[in-house]
Amino acid sequence: MMEFTLALPDWAVEENRRLPAVLTTIEERMAAVIRFSRLNFENGTGGPFAAGVFERDTGKPIVIGVNRVVPSNCSSAHAEIMTLSLAQKILGTWDLGAPGLPAYQFVVNWLPCAMCFGATFWSGIRSLVIAGSGRELEQITGFDEGPIHPQWADELAKRGIELINNVLTDEAVAVYKAFAASGALVYNARQGDRS
């Protein structure tokens, strides 16, 4: 067993096939991502998180991925990691910002956690769109998102990554509230025990 595989659930594969050829506005892109985040926990296939890679200028979707931590027994199977990895595989490149490629936009239903924030840099993505960046996600759900650099927005700018914040915030928060009300597992390491 010296290998592992991560995959989207069947419903998400089918929903990706049904996406329109283009999602013109960032609101349409975020709405699709938030829909996937809700479907993921409602279907019992992961946490309430989703992310999408799109051609920034055309709105062509490459892939929308979802969180797969618990079903995959893999703490790094966050929606952002799943999505970036699938986009790189689909596009045949480890660098989504390589010369000759369209500018790719990463749309996420909240500010990425500490791990996924780093993955955003290393992916080569040109634009990051998030539903919000405040404490609401952690306060509502109890997930530990880890330490983010205090000047995280400046760090994106230093690397030439455009940031668009607060897109459909209320819709994203509504999914987190529904998740919290569902009693679903909050899968922090050691079940949140910090000792």
Protein Blocks (a to p, Z undefined) as FASTA:
>chain_A
ZZccddddfklmmmmmmpcfbdfbfklmmmmmmmmmmmmmmnopaccddcddddfklopa
fbdcddfklmnopaklcfklmmmmmmmmmnopablkbghiacdddddfbdcdfklmmmmm
mnopabdcdfbjcfklmmmnopaebjadfklmmmmmmnopacdehihklmmmmmmmmmmm
nopacfbehhhpaZZ
